[in-house]
Amino acid sequence: MRARPSWDEYFMQIAHAVSSRATCLRRGVGAVIVRDKRILATGYNGAPKGVPHCAEYGCDTSQKCQLAAHAEQNAISQAALNGVSTDGGTIYITCQPCNVCAKMLINSGIRRVVFEGDYPDDLALELFGLADVEVFRIAGSNLEVVETKR
């Protein structure tokens, strides 16, 4: 019998499944917003609703994507569209958030961030620290606290 995953592992596995829907040509990222062990919303990086996907639009992958919204932005938007409060929630993301997403997560009431992959944006981590948001990096079954500036 295989080991049962922890809640953090379980929701990160779901974030990976969500990332499989990403339409960005540079990177596939998935996000899951959870509160009280219940999924509130999911999001992946891709073009806004009704806008052609990156492959159809012809994005230049040598540049930062200008077309796709980030997974965190789409998860927050999905919650808002459905009238679901994210206040007090946790977000699981397959990649560290950028500072723009960090600001949105803070303003949407997210209190805990669990991410897996790196993203070169120290300001995002600093913002989380200033806002007293808990931040963790997950690697397999290991969960480590990420140092944030306060």
Helices and strands as residue ranges (DSSP letters): H 7-19, E 30-35, E 38-44, H 54-57, H 71-81, E 90-95, H 99-107, E 112-117, H 122-130, E 134-139, E 142-145
